[in-house]
């Protein structure tokens, strides 16, 4: 059972790294959007708003990618838990699980990412409306 546990540990490390990347992206998104508001001194013209939206959408796309990868590795992890110890090949290829909810586009529009990034877009719209 030693090789199975080691393989699961490798997979868990990848899952943890993808989750950490996603968490960091959310933090960077809020930080950069806040910094852009501070730098602009609340002079919200359309060029500034375009930059803010580009930042939000870019980080949303990246976050969707990391969530997609995390989901694929979770499925691979589940597969490895079900196979016998003598059949462990230490494969880290999770591409066979790139389907359904694990696809990049579907992960981008998961409920949690829609709420987070949708809320950010809504906040920018509200700030723009209140300052005009």
Secondary structure as GFF3:
##gff-version 3
##sequence-region A 1 132
A	DSSP	alpha_helix	2	40	.	.	.	ID=ss1
A	DSSP	alpha_helix	46	82	.	.	.	ID=ss2
A	DSSP	three_ten_helix	85	87	.	.	.	ID=ss3
A	DSSP	three_ten_helix	95	97	.	.	.	ID=ss4
A	DSSP	three_ten_helix	100	102	.	.	.	ID=ss5
A	DSSP	alpha_helix	104	108	.	.	.	ID=ss6
A	DSSP	alpha_helix	111	131	.	.	.	ID=ss7
###
